């Protein structure tokens, strides 16, 4: 039997110092969005556990990437 290794890592928010105080709030909001979207998808599509987890990861990593890239140019170091 062969095992399949999967990348099950969730991306981290990497906010500039100017936005660090917002990281907790952003993380909570992102968790709520991911939870609502995956729950709705699960209700409508009857996802398997694997599909549910993959959707969570995809949504989280996508949101994290968008937030990180949007605020990166706003740091004092980049100005």
C-alpha positions in Angstrom: 0.0 0.0 0.0 1.4 3.4 -0.9 0.7 6.5 1.0 0.0 9.8 -0.7 1.5 12.8 1.0 -0.5 16.0 0.7 0.4 19.5 1.5 -2.1 20.4 4.1 -0.5 23.7 5.2 -2.5 26.8 5.7 -0.7 30.0 4.7 0.1 32.6 7.3 -0.8 36.3 7.3 2.3 38.3 6.7 1.3 41.8 7.4 3.7 44.8 7.6 4.4 46.2 11.0 1.9 49.0 10.3 -0.9 46.4 10.2 0.1 43.9 12.8 -2.5 45.1 15.3 -5.1 44.1 12.8 -3.9 40.5 12.3 -6.1 39.0 15.0 -9.2 40.7 13.6 -8.4 39.7 10.0 -7.7 36.1 11.0 -11.0 35.9 12.8 -12.9 37.4 9.9 -11.2 35.1 7.4 -11.9 32.1 9.5 -15.6 33.1 9.6 -15.7 33.5 5.8 -14.0 30.2 5.2 -16.3 28.4 7.7 -19.5 29.9 6.1 -18.4 29.1 2.6 -17.3 25.5 3.3 -20.4 24.8 5.4 -22.7 26.0 2.6 -20.7 24.0 0.0 -21.0 21.0 2.2 -24.7 21.4 2.6 -25.3 21.9 -1.1 -22.8 19.5 -2.6 -22.4 16.9 0.2 -18.6 17.1 0.2 -16.4 14.3 1.4 -14.2 15.0 4.3 -11.2 15.3 1.9 -13.1 17.7 -0.4 -14.2 19.8 2.6 -10.7 20.0 4.0 -9.3 20.9 0.5 -11.9 23.6 0.0 -11.0 25.1 3.4 -7.4 25.1 2.6 -7.9 26.6 -0.9 -10.2 29.3 0.4 -7.9 30.2 3.4 -4.7 30.2 1.3 -6.4 32.3 -1.4 -7.7 34.9 1.0 -4.3 35.0 2.8 -2.5 35.6 -0.5 -4.8 38.4 -1.5 -4.6 40.2 1.8 -0.8 39.8 2.0 -0.2 41.0 -1.5 -2.6 44.0 -1.1 -1.0 45.3 2.1 2.6 44.6 1.3 3.1 47.8 -0.8 1.6 49.8 2.1 4.5 49.2 4.4 6.8 52.1 5.3 9.8 50.1 4.1 8.3 49.9 0.5 7.5 53.6 0.3 
